[in-house]
């Protein structure tokens, strides 16, 4: 459980850089010709509700980390 908690802490630390990376790749892909199919990054997107759920899970796991 500690490693799950640590992974969530790291994900929140890297949230902004990951989102910036994802946005850059999506913009680059949109500039190139494609067939309109969603890329894997579109399918792996975390929306604000997902981040809120992860935050709740992190708070639940926190006592077990100690």
Buried (B, 14 or more C-beta within 10 A) or exposed (E): EEEEBEEBBEBEEEEEEEEEEBEEEBEEEEEEEEEEEEEEEEEEEBEEEEBEEBEEEBEEBEEEEE
